[in-house]
Amino acid sequence: MQKHRKTMRLVLLHNEVANAIRAFGRPVFIGDAEVDYLCGACATRLCVGMREGDLAGLAFICGCGWSNRVPWRAEDAEQQAQAE
């Protein structure tokens, strides 16, 4: 199955840091679907083989120190990319 890469949207976590999942250089979740979520700053694979929407809204802190959040919907990520 051909996988397509999807980059996670960077976010700043203020009071939510305690709720973020910490990733230390290796994927936190591994599945067998088509989407890999990458750190928006360093492109480390934080989650591999996910289905779109499986991890919506979850936040991760990459080993590089940047905070990332999975978009709630694909449309949200596309709208943000167009606004930037």
N, CA, C and O atoms as a CHARMM CRD file, in Angstrom:
* protein
*
  336
    1    1 MET  N      0.84900  -1.18200   0.00000 PROA 1      0.00000
    2    1 MET  CA     0.00000   0.00000   0.00000 PROA 1      0.00000
    3    1 MET  C      0.88900   1.23800   0.00000 PROA 1      0.00000
    4    1 MET  O      1.82000   1.33700   0.80000 PROA 1      0.00000
    5    2 GLN  N      0.60600   2.17500  -0.88900 PROA 2      0.00000
    6    2 GLN  CA     1.35600   3.42000  -0.97600 PROA 2      0.00000
    7    2 GLN  C      0.97000   4.34900   0.16900 PROA 2      0.00000
    8    2 GLN  O     -0.20800   4.66400   0.34000 PROA 2      0.00000
    9    3 LYS  N      1.94900   4.78900   0.95000 PROA 3      0.00000
   10    3 LYS  CA     1.67700   5.70800   2.05100 PROA 3      0.00000
   11    3 LYS  C      1.92200   7.12900   1.58400 PROA 3      0.00000
   12    3 LYS  O      2.85500   7.38900   0.82400 PROA 3      0.00000
   13    4 HSD  N      1.09100   8.04200   2.03600 PROA 4      0.00000
   14    4 HSD  CA     1.37400   9.44500   1.77700 PROA 4      0.00000
   15    4 HSD  C      1.70600  10.10600   3.10400 PROA 4      0.00000
   16    4 HSD  O      1.08100   9.81700   4.12500 PROA 4      0.00000
   17    5 ARG  N      2.68900  10.99000   3.08500 PROA 5      0.00000
   18    5 ARG  CA     3.13000  11.63100   4.30100 PROA 5      0.00000
   19    5 ARG  C      2.27700  12.85300   4.59600 PROA 5      0.00000
   20    5 ARG  O      1.88600  13.59400   3.69400 PROA 5      0.00000
   21    6 LYS  N      2.00100  13.04400   5.85800 PROA 6      0.00000
   22    6 LYS  CA     1.23800  14.20200   6.30100 PROA 6      0.00000
   23    6 LYS  C      2.02700  14.84100   7.42900 PROA 6      0.00000
   24    6 LYS  O      2.38300  14.16600   8.39500 PROA 6      0.00000
   25    7 THR  N      2.30500  16.12700   7.32000 PROA 7      0.00000
   26    7 THR  CA     3.05600  16.82900   8.34600 PROA 7      0.00000
   27    7 THR  C      2.10700  17.37400   9.39800 PROA 7      0.00000
   28    7 THR  O      1.09100  17.98600   9.07000 PROA 7      0.00000
   29    8 MET  N      2.43400  17.15500  10.64600 PROA 8      0.00000
   30    8 MET  CA     1.62100  17.67800  11.74000 PROA 8      0.00000
   31    8 MET  C      1.75600  19.19400  11.77700 PROA 8      0.00000
   32    8 MET  O      2.79000  19.74500  11.39800 PROA 8      0.00000
   33    9 ARG  N      0.73200  19.84400  12.22400 PROA 9      0.00000
   34    9 ARG  CA     0.71800  21.29800  12.34000 PROA 9      0.00000
   35    9 ARG  C      1.36800  21.68600  13.66600 PROA 9      0.00000
   36    9 ARG  O      0.97500  21.18700  14.72100 PROA 9      0.00000
   37   10 LEU  N      2.36000  22.57200  13.61500 PROA 10     0.00000
   38   10 LEU  CA     2.99600  23.05000  14.84200 PROA 10     0.00000
   39   10 LEU  C      2.04000  23.90700  15.65200 PROA 10     0.00000
   40   10 LEU  O      1.28900  24.70900  15.09700 PROA 10     0.00000
   41   11 VAL  N      2.07100  23.73700  16.94600 PROA 11     0.00000
   42   11 VAL  CA     1.29800  24.58500  17.85200 PROA 11     0.00000
   43   11 VAL  C      2.17100  24.92300  19.05200 PROA 11     0.00000
   44   11 VAL  O      3.13100  24.21300  19.35100 PROA 11     0.00000
   45   12 LEU  N      1.84100  25.98600  19.72000 PROA 12     0.00000
   46   12 LEU  CA     2.48600  26.31300  20.98600 PROA 12     0.00000
   47   12 LEU  C      1.57500  25.82600  22.08700 PROA 12     0.00000
   48   12 LEU  O      0.40000  26.19200  22.13400 PROA 12     0.00000
   49   13 LEU  N      2.10000  25.01300  22.96300 PROA 13     0.00000
   50   13 LEU  CA     1.31000  24.50400  24.07300 PROA 13     0.00000
   51   13 LEU  C      1.60100  25.34800  25.30800 PROA 13     0.00000
   52   13 LEU  O      2.74100  25.42200  25.76400 PROA 13     0.00000
   53   14 HSD  N      0.57500  25.97400  25.83800 PROA 14     0.00000
   54   14 HSD  CA     0.76200  26.82500  27.01800 PROA 14     0.00000
   55   14 HSD  C      0.46700  26.00600  28.27000 PROA 14     0.00000
   56   14 HSD  O      1.39000  25.44000  28.85500 PROA 14     0.00000
   57   15 ASN  N     -0.75800  25.92800  28.68600 PROA 15     0.00000
   58   15 ASN  CA    -1.12300  25.17800  29.88400 PROA 15     0.00000
   59   15 ASN  C     -1.35700  23.70700  29.59800 PROA 15     0.00000
   60   15 ASN  O     -1.65900  22.94600  30.51800 PROA 15     0.00000
   61   16 GLU  N     -1.22600  23.28800  28.35200 PROA 16     0.00000
   62   16 GLU  CA    -1.53000  21.91600  27.97000 PROA 16     0.00000
   63   16 GLU  C     -0.31800  20.99300  27.99900 PROA 16     0.00000
   64   16 GLU  O     -0.45000  19.81100  27.68000 PROA 16     0.00000
   65   17 VAL  N      0.85100  21.49200  28.37000 PROA 17     0.00000
   66   17 VAL  CA     2.06300  20.69600  28.27200 PROA 17     0.00000
   67   17 VAL  C      1.94000  19.37300  29.02100 PROA 17     0.00000
   68   17 VAL  O      2.44600  18.35200  28.55300 PROA 17     0.00000
   69   18 ALA  N      1.28400  19.37400  30.16000 PROA 18     0.00000
   70   18 ALA  CA     1.12600  18.13100  30.92400 PROA 18     0.00000
   71   18 ALA  C      0.31000  17.09900  30.15600 PROA 18     0.00000
   72   18 ALA  O      0.43800  15.90000  30.40700 PROA 18     0.00000
   73   19 ASN  N     -0.52400  17.54700  29.22700 PROA 19     0.00000
   74   19 ASN  CA    -1.37300  16.63500  28.45900 PROA 19     0.00000
   75   19 ASN  C     -0.71700  16.16400  27.16100 PROA 19     0.00000
   76   19 ASN  O     -1.26700  15.30600  26.47100 PROA 19     0.00000
   77   20 ALA  N      0.43700  16.70700  26.82200 PROA 20     0.00000
   78   20 ALA  CA     1.09900  16.33900  25.57700 PROA 20     0.00000
   79   20 ALA  C      1.84600  15.01800  25.75200 PROA 20     0.00000
   80   20 ALA  O      2.36400  14.71500  26.82700 PROA 20     0.00000
   81   21 ILE  N      1.88800  14.24500  24.67900 PROA 21     0.00000
   82   21 ILE  CA     2.61500  12.98200  24.65700 PROA 21     0.00000
   83   21 ILE  C      4.04100  13.28900  24.21300 PROA 21     0.00000
   84   21 ILE  O      4.24700  13.92900  23.18200 PROA 21     0.00000
   85   22 ARG  N      5.00200  12.84500  24.96800 PROA 22     0.00000
   86   22 ARG  CA     6.40500  13.11300  24.63400 PROA 22     0.00000
   87   22 ARG  C      6.95400  12.00200  23.74000 PROA 22     0.00000
   88   22 ARG  O      6.81700  10.81300  24.02700 PROA 22     0.00000
   89   23 ALA  N      7.57600  12.43500  22.65100 PROA 23     0.00000
   90   23 ALA  CA     8.20100  11.50900  21.71200 PROA 23     0.00000
   91   23 ALA  C      9.70200  11.74400  21.74900 PROA 23     0.00000
   92   23 ALA  O     10.15400  12.88500  21.64200 PROA 23     0.00000
   93   24 PHE  N     10.46200  10.70400  21.89600 PROA 24     0.00000
   94   24 PHE  CA    11.90700  10.84100  22.01600 PROA 24     0.00000
   95   24 PHE  C     12.62800  10.13700  20.86700 PROA 24     0.00000
   96   24 PHE  O     13.32300   9.14200  21.07300 PROA 24     0.00000
   97   25 GLY  N     12.45200  10.66500  19.65900 PROA 25     0.00000
   98   25 GLY  CA    13.20000  10.16800  18.51500 PROA 25     0.00000
   99   25 GLY  C     12.66300   8.92200  17.84600 PROA 25     0.00000
  100   25 GLY  O     13.27700   8.42500  16.90200 PROA 25     0.00000
  101   26 ARG  N     11.54500   8.40500  18.30000 PROA 26     0.00000
  102   26 ARG  CA    10.95100   7.23600  17.64000 PROA 26     0.00000
  103   26 ARG  C      9.42800   7.39200  17.66000 PROA 26     0.00000
  104   26 ARG  O      8.89100   8.11800  18.49700 PROA 26     0.00000
  105   27 PRO  N      8.72900   6.71100  16.73800 PROA 27     0.00000
  106   27 PRO  CA     7.27300   6.85500  16.68500 PROA 27     0.00000
  107   27 PRO  C      6.60300   6.43400  17.99400 PROA 27     0.00000
  108   27 PRO  O      6.99900   5.45800  18.63000 PROA 27     0.00000
  109   28 VAL  N      5.58500   7.19300  18.37300 PROA 28     0.00000
  110   28 VAL  CA     4.80700   6.89900  19.57900 PROA 28     0.00000
  111   28 VAL  C      3.72900   5.86900  19.27300 PROA 28     0.00000
  112   28 VAL  O      3.48400   4.96000  20.06600 PROA 28     0.00000
  113   29 PHE  N      3.08500   6.01600  18.11700 PROA 29     0.00000
  114   29 PHE  CA     2.05200   5.08000  17.67900 PROA 29     0.00000
  115   29 PHE  C      2.46300   4.49600  16.33700 PROA 29     0.00000
  116   29 PHE  O      2.96300   5.21400  15.47000 PROA 29     0.00000
  117   30 ILE  N      2.25300   3.19300  16.16300 PROA 30     0.00000
  118   30 ILE  CA     2.57000   2.52500  14.90500 PROA 30     0.00000
  119   30 ILE  C      1.35600   1.70600  14.48600 PROA 30     0.00000
  120   30 ILE  O      0.84800   0.89300  15.25800 PROA 30     0.00000
  121   31 GLY  N      0.89500   1.92500  13.26000 PROA 31     0.00000
  122   31 GLY  CA    -0.25100   1.20100  12.73700 PROA 31     0.00000
  123   31 GLY  C      0.06500   0.65400  11.36200 PROA 31     0.00000
  124   31 GLY  O      1.23000   0.54100  10.98100 PROA 31     0.00000
  125   32 ASP  N     -0.98900   0.31100  10.60600 PROA 32     0.00000
  126   32 ASP  CA    -0.77000  -0.24200   9.27300 PROA 32     0.00000
  127   32 ASP  C     -1.54700   0.51000   8.19400 PROA 32     0.00000
  128   32 ASP  O     -1.79000  -0.02500   7.11300 PROA 32     0.00000
  129   33 ALA  N     -1.93300   1.74800   8.48800 PROA 33     0.00000
  130   33 ALA  CA    -2.66600   2.55500   7.51100 PROA 33     0.00000
  131   33 ALA  C     -1.70000   3.46000   6.73300 PROA 33     0.00000
  132   33 ALA  O     -0.49300   3.21900   6.72600 PROA 33     0.00000
  133   34 GLU  N     -2.22800   4.48500   6.08800 PROA 34     0.00000
  134   34 GLU  CA    -1.46500   5.21800   5.07200 PROA 34     0.00000
  135   34 GLU  C     -0.84200   6.53700   5.50100 PROA 34     0.00000
  136   34 GLU  O     -0.09800   7.12300   4.71400 PROA 34     0.00000
  137   35 VAL  N     -1.10000   7.03500   6.69900 PROA 35     0.00000
  138   35 VAL  CA    -0.62900   8.37100   7.05700 PROA 35     0.00000
  139   35 VAL  C      0.47500   8.29400   8.12100 PROA 35     0.00000
  140   35 VAL  O      0.32800   7.63100   9.14700 PROA 35     0.00000
  141   36 ASP  N      1.58000   8.99000   7.84500 PROA 36     0.00000
  142   36 ASP  CA     2.64200   9.17500   8.82900 PROA 36     0.00000
  143   36 ASP  C      2.59800  10.63000   9.28300 PROA 36     0.00000
  144   36 ASP  O      2.54800  11.53500   8.45000 PROA 36     0.00000
  145   37 TYR  N      2.61600  10.86200  10.57200 PROA 37     0.00000
  146   37 TYR  CA     2.63500  12.22500  11.09600 PROA 37     0.00000
  147   37 TYR  C      4.05900  12.59300  11.47600 PROA 37     0.00000
  148   37 TYR  O      4.71700  11.87000  12.22400 PROA 37     0.00000
  149   38 LEU  N      4.53300  13.72400  10.95500 PROA 38     0.00000
  150   38 LEU  CA     5.90200  14.18400  11.15100 PROA 38     0.00000
  151   38 LEU  C      5.92500  15.43300  11.99800 PROA 38     0.00000
  152   38 LEU  O      4.98300  16.22600  11.96800 PROA 38     0.00000
  153   39 CYS  N      6.99900  15.61700  12.75800 PROA 39     0.00000
  154   39 CYS  CA     7.19000  16.87100  13.47800 PROA 39     0.00000
  155   39 CYS  C      7.27100  17.98800  12.44100 PROA 39     0.00000
  156   39 CYS  O      7.97600  17.85700  11.44000 PROA 39     0.00000
  157   40 GLY  N      6.56300  19.06500  12.67200 PROA 40     0.00000
  158   40 GLY  CA     6.57200  20.18800  11.74300 PROA 40     0.00000
  159   40 GLY  C      7.89400  20.92700  11.70300 PROA 40     0.00000
  160   40 GLY  O      8.15000  21.67200  10.75700 PROA 40     0.00000
  161   41 ALA  N      8.74300  20.74200  12.70600 PROA 41     0.00000
  162   41 ALA  CA    10.01700  21.44500  12.75800 PROA 41     0.00000
  163   41 ALA  C     11.16400  20.61000  12.19000 PROA 41     0.00000
  164   41 ALA  O     11.92700  21.10200  11.35800 PROA 41     0.00000
  165   42 CYS  N     11.29900  19.35100  12.62600 PROA 42     0.00000
  166   42 CYS  CA    12.47500  18.55700  12.24500 PROA 42     0.00000
  167   42 CYS  C     12.14400  17.34300  11.37400 PROA 42     0.00000
  168   42 CYS  O     13.05400  16.64400  10.92800 PROA 42     0.00000
  169   43 ALA  N     10.87000  17.08500  11.12600 PROA 43     0.00000
  170   43 ALA  CA    10.39500  15.98500  10.27100 PROA 43     0.00000
  171   43 ALA  C     10.61700  14.59800  10.87600 PROA 43     0.00000
  172   43 ALA  O     10.58500  13.60600  10.14800 PROA 43     0.00000
  173   44 THR  N     10.83900  14.50600  12.18200 PROA 44     0.00000
  174   44 THR  CA    10.89400  13.20600  12.84300 PROA 44     0.00000
  175   44 THR  C      9.52100  12.55100  12.75700 PROA 44     0.00000
  176   44 THR  O      8.50400  13.21000  12.97300 PROA 44     0.00000
  177   45 ARG  N      9.48500  11.26300  12.44200 PROA 45     0.00000
  178   45 ARG  CA     8.20700  10.55300  12.37100 PROA 45     0.00000
  179   45 ARG  C      7.71900  10.29000  13.79600 PROA 45     0.00000
  180   45 ARG  O      8.32000   9.51100  14.53600 PROA 45     0.00000
  181   46 LEU  N      6.62600  10.94800  14.16700 PROA 46     0.00000
  182   46 LEU  CA     6.07000  10.80600  15.50700 PROA 46     0.00000
  183   46 LEU  C      5.03900   9.68200  15.57200 PROA 46     0.00000
  184   46 LEU  O      4.91700   9.01300  16.59800 PROA 46     0.00000
  185   47 CYS  N      4.30100   9.46900  14.48800 PROA 47     0.00000
  186   47 CYS  CA     3.29000   8.41300  14.39900 PROA 47     0.00000
  187   47 CYS  C      3.33700   7.87800  12.97100 PROA 47     0.00000
  188   47 CYS  O      3.38900   8.65700  12.01900 PROA 47     0.00000
  189   48 VAL  N      3.31900   6.57500  12.81800 PROA 48     0.00000
  190   48 VAL  CA     3.37500   5.99000  11.48300 PROA 48     0.00000
  191   48 VAL  C      2.21000   5.01900  11.27900 PROA 48     0.00000
  192   48 VAL  O      1.76200   4.34200  12.20400 PROA 48     0.00000
  193   49 GLY  N      1.74400   4.98100  10.03900 PROA 49     0.00000
  194   49 GLY  CA     0.69700   4.03000   9.67800 PROA 49     0.00000
  195   49 GLY  C     -0.66100   4.32300  10.29000 PROA 49     0.00000
  196   49 GLY  O     -1.39800   3.39900  10.63200 PROA 49     0.00000
  197   50 MET  N     -0.99800   5.59400  10.43100 PROA 50     0.00000
  198   50 MET  CA    -2.27700   5.99100  11.02400 PROA 50     0.00000
  199   50 MET  C     -3.33200   6.20300   9.93400 PROA 50     0.00000
  200   50 MET  O     -3.00100   6.37900   8.76100 PROA 50     0.00000
  201   51 ARG  N     -4.58800   6.18300  10.33500 PROA 51     0.00000
  202   51 ARG  CA    -5.67900   6.59100   9.44500 PROA 51     0.00000
  203   51 ARG  C     -5.96000   8.05200   9.72300 PROA 51     0.00000
  204   51 ARG  O     -5.86000   8.50600  10.86300 PROA 51     0.00000
  205   52 GLU  N     -6.30800   8.78200   8.68800 PROA 52     0.00000
  206   52 GLU  CA    -6.64300  10.20000   8.84400 PROA 52     0.00000
  207   52 GLU  C     -7.74400  10.35200   9.88600 PROA 52     0.00000
  208   52 GLU  O     -8.78800   9.70500   9.79600 PROA 52     0.00000
  209   53 GLY  N     -7.50800  11.19900  10.86200 PROA 53     0.00000
  210   53 GLY  CA    -8.49900  11.46500  11.88900 PROA 53     0.00000
  211   53 GLY  C     -8.37100  10.61200  13.14100 PROA 53     0.00000
  212   53 GLY  O     -8.99600  10.91600  14.15700 PROA 53     0.00000
  213   54 ASP  N     -7.56900   9.54400  13.08800 PROA 54     0.00000
  214   54 ASP  CA    -7.41800   8.67000  14.25600 PROA 54     0.00000
  215   54 ASP  C     -6.91600   9.40700  15.49000 PROA 54     0.00000
  216   54 ASP  O     -7.36900   9.13900  16.60200 PROA 54     0.00000
  217   55 LEU  N     -5.99400  10.32300  15.30000 PROA 55     0.00000
  218   55 LEU  CA    -5.34900  10.99800  16.42000 PROA 55     0.00000
  219   55 LEU  C     -5.71900  12.47600  16.49300 PROA 55     0.00000
  220   55 LEU  O     -4.98400  13.27100  17.08000 PROA 55     0.00000
  221   56 ALA  N     -6.83700  12.84400  15.90800 PROA 56     0.00000
  222   56 ALA  CA    -7.23000  14.25600  15.82300 PROA 56     0.00000
  223   56 ALA  C     -7.20300  14.94200  17.18600 PROA 56     0.00000
  224   56 ALA  O     -7.80000  14.47000  18.15400 PROA 56     0.00000
  225   57 GLY  N     -6.50000  16.06000  17.23200 PROA 57     0.00000
  226   57 GLY  CA    -6.44700  16.87600  18.43100 PROA 57     0.00000
  227   57 GLY  C     -5.36300  16.49800  19.41900 PROA 57     0.00000
  228   57 GLY  O     -5.10200  17.25600  20.35300 PROA 57     0.00000
  229   58 LEU  N     -4.71500  15.33900  19.24500 PROA 58     0.00000
  230   58 LEU  CA    -3.65500  14.95100  20.17400 PROA 58     0.00000
  231   58 LEU  C     -2.42800  15.83500  19.97900 PROA 58     0.00000
  232   58 LEU  O     -2.10400  16.24200  18.86400 PROA 58     0.00000
  233   59 ALA  N     -1.76300  16.12000  21.08200 PROA 59     0.00000
  234   59 ALA  CA    -0.56100  16.94500  21.04100 PROA 59     0.00000
  235   59 ALA  C      0.65600  16.11000  21.39600 PROA 59     0.00000
  236   59 ALA  O      0.59200  15.22400  22.24900 PROA 59     0.00000
  237   60 PHE  N      1.75900  16.40200  20.73300 PROA 60     0.00000
  238   60 PHE  CA     3.01800  15.69800  20.94900 PROA 60     0.00000
  239   60 PHE  C      4.13100  16.71000  21.14700 PROA 60     0.00000
  240   60 PHE  O      4.11800  17.78100  20.53900 PROA 60     0.00000
  241   61 ILE  N      5.08700  16.38000  21.98800 PROA 61     0.00000
  242   61 ILE  CA     6.30900  17.16800  22.10200 PROA 61     0.00000
  243   61 ILE  C      7.42200  16.29800  21.53500 PROA 61     0.00000
  244   61 ILE  O      7.73100  15.23000  22.06400 PROA 61     0.00000
  245   62 CYS  N      8.01100  16.77500  20.45400 PROA 62     0.00000
  246   62 CYS  CA     9.06000  16.03100  19.77900 PROA 62     0.00000
  247   62 CYS  C     10.35500  16.11900  20.58300 PROA 62     0.00000
  248   62 CYS  O     10.51300  17.01100  21.41600 PROA 62     0.00000
  249   63 GLY  N     11.26500  15.20600  20.33600 PROA 63     0.00000
  250   63 GLY  CA    12.56900  15.23500  20.97200 PROA 63     0.00000
  251   63 GLY  C     13.34700  16.50400  20.66200 PROA 63     0.00000
  252   63 GLY  O     14.24100  16.88200  21.41900 PROA 63     0.00000
  253   64 CYS  N     13.01400  17.17500  19.54700 PROA 64     0.00000
  254   64 CYS  CA    13.68900  18.42800  19.19200 PROA 64     0.00000
  255   64 CYS  C     13.19200  19.59800  20.04100 PROA 64     0.00000
  256   64 CYS  O     13.77300  20.68300  20.01400 PROA 64     0.00000
  257   65 GLY  N     12.10100  19.36900  20.80200 PROA 65     0.00000
  258   65 GLY  CA    11.57500  20.41800  21.67300 PROA 65     0.00000
  259   65 GLY  C     10.33100  21.12500  21.16500 PROA 65     0.00000
  260   65 GLY  O      9.66100  21.81800  21.93100 PROA 65     0.00000
  261   66 TRP  N     10.00900  20.96300  19.88500 PROA 66     0.00000
  262   66 TRP  CA     8.82400  21.62100  19.33200 PROA 66     0.00000
  263   66 TRP  C      7.56000  20.84300  19.68400 PROA 66     0.00000
  264   66 TRP  O      7.56700  19.61400  19.76500 PROA 66     0.00000
  265   67 SER  N      6.48800  21.58200  19.88800 PROA 67     0.00000
  266   67 SER  CA     5.17600  20.99300  20.17200 PROA 67     0.00000
  267   67 SER  C      4.38300  20.90200  18.88300 PROA 67     0.00000
  268   67 SER  O      4.41700  21.81300  18.05600 PROA 67     0.00000
  269   68 ASN  N      3.67500  19.80700  18.71700 PROA 68     0.00000
  270   68 ASN  CA     2.88200  19.55100  17.51400 PROA 68     0.00000
  271   68 ASN  C      1.49500  19.08500  17.91500 PROA 68     0.00000
  272   68 ASN  O      1.32200  18.42600  18.94100 PROA 68     0.00000
  273   69 ARG  N      0.50600  19.43200  17.09700 PROA 69     0.00000
  274   69 ARG  CA    -0.84400  18.92800  17.32300 PROA 69     0.00000
  275   69 ARG  C     -1.38500  18.37900  16.01600 PROA 69     0.00000
  276   69 ARG  O     -1.21400  18.98900  14.96100 PROA 69     0.00000
  277   70 VAL  N     -2.03900  17.22500  16.08600 PROA 70     0.00000
  278   70 VAL  CA    -2.69800  16.66900  14.91000 PROA 70     0.00000
  279   70 VAL  C     -3.94200  17.50800  14.64500 PROA 70     0.00000
  280   70 VAL  O     -4.74000  17.71900  15.55900 PROA 70     0.00000
  281   71 PRO  N     -4.13100  17.99400  13.41000 PROA 71     0.00000
  282   71 PRO  CA    -5.31700  18.78700  13.09700 PROA 71     0.00000
  283   71 PRO  C     -6.60400  18.00000  13.37200 PROA 71     0.00000
  284   71 PRO  O     -6.63600  16.77700  13.23600 PROA 71     0.00000
  285   72 TRP  N     -7.65400  18.71400  13.75500 PROA 72     0.00000
  286   72 TRP  CA    -8.94600  18.05900  14.00900 PROA 72     0.00000
  287   72 TRP  C     -9.50800  17.45800  12.74300 PROA 72     0.00000
  288   72 TRP  O    -10.07900  16.36700  12.76500 PROA 72     0.00000
  289   73 ARG  N     -9.34800  18.16900  11.63000 PROA 73     0.00000
  290   73 ARG  CA    -9.83300  17.68700  10.33300 PROA 73     0.00000
  291   73 ARG  C     -8.81600  18.07900   9.27900 PROA 73     0.00000
  292   73 ARG  O     -8.09300  19.06000   9.45600 PROA 73     0.00000
  293   74 ALA  N     -8.74700  17.33900   8.19500 PROA 74     0.00000
  294   74 ALA  CA    -7.82700  17.66600   7.10000 PROA 74     0.00000
  295   74 ALA  C     -8.10000  19.06800   6.57600 PROA 74     0.00000
  296   74 ALA  O     -7.17200  19.78600   6.20300 PROA 74     0.00000
  297   75 GLU  N     -9.36600  19.45800   6.54800 PROA 75     0.00000
  298   75 GLU  CA    -9.72500  20.78200   6.05100 PROA 75     0.00000
  299   75 GLU  C     -9.12100  21.87900   6.92100 PROA 75     0.00000
  300   75 GLU  O     -8.74400  22.93400   6.41100 PROA 75     0.00000
  301   76 ASP  N     -9.02400  21.64100   8.23100 PROA 76     0.00000
  302   76 ASP  CA    -8.43200  22.62500   9.13300 PROA 76     0.00000
  303   76 ASP  C     -6.96900  22.86000   8.79100 PROA 76     0.00000
  304   76 ASP  O     -6.50800  24.00100   8.77900 PROA 76     0.00000
  305   77 ALA  N     -6.24500  21.79400   8.51700 PROA 77     0.00000
  306   77 ALA  CA    -4.82400  21.89700   8.16200 PROA 77     0.00000
  307   77 ALA  C     -4.67000  22.62800   6.83200 PROA 77     0.00000
  308   77 ALA  O     -3.77000  23.45400   6.68100 PROA 77     0.00000
  309   78 GLU  N     -5.54100  22.33200   5.86700 PROA 78     0.00000
  310   78 GLU  CA    -5.45200  22.98500   4.55200 PROA 78     0.00000
  311   78 GLU  C     -5.75400  24.47400   4.67000 PROA 78     0.00000
  312   78 GLU  O     -5.07900  25.28800   4.04100 PROA 78     0.00000
  313   79 GLN  N     -6.75500  24.84300   5.46400 PROA 79     0.00000
  314   79 GLN  CA    -7.09000  26.24800   5.64500 PROA 79     0.00000
  315   79 GLN  C     -5.95200  27.00200   6.31600 PROA 79     0.00000
  316   79 GLN  O     -5.65800  28.13700   5.94000 PROA 79     0.00000
  317   80 GLN  N     -5.31000  26.39000   7.30200 PROA 80     0.00000
  318   80 GLN  CA    -4.19600  27.04900   7.96800 PROA 80     0.00000
  319   80 GLN  C     -3.03700  27.24800   7.00300 PROA 80     0.00000
  320   80 GLN  O     -2.40900  28.30700   7.00500 PROA 80     0.00000
  321   81 ALA  N     -2.74300  26.24300   6.17800 PROA 81     0.00000
  322   81 ALA  CA    -1.65500  26.34800   5.22100 PROA 81     0.00000
  323   81 ALA  C     -1.90900  27.46100   4.21100 PROA 81     0.00000
  324   81 ALA  O     -0.97700  28.15700   3.80900 PROA 81     0.00000
  325   82 GLN  N     -3.17100  27.63400   3.79700 PROA 82     0.00000
  326   82 GLN  CA    -3.50300  28.69100   2.84500 PROA 82     0.00000
  327   82 GLN  C     -3.39400  30.07800   3.48600 PROA 82     0.00000
  328   82 GLN  O     -3.03500  31.04900   2.81900 PROA 82     0.00000
  329   83 ALA  N     -3.70600  30.16400   4.78700 PROA 83     0.00000
  330   83 ALA  CA    -3.65300  31.45100   5.48700 PROA 83     0.00000
  331   83 ALA  C     -2.22000  31.91100   5.70300 PROA 83     0.00000
  332   83 ALA  O     -1.96700  33.11000   5.82500 PROA 83     0.00000
  333   84 GLU  N     -1.27700  30.97200   5.75100 PROA 84     0.00000
  334   84 GLU  CA     0.12900  31.33900   6.02700 PROA 84     0.00000
  335   84 GLU  C      0.83000  31.71600   4.79800 PROA 84     0.00000
  336   84 GLU  O      2.01400  32.05100   4.84000 PROA 84     0.00000
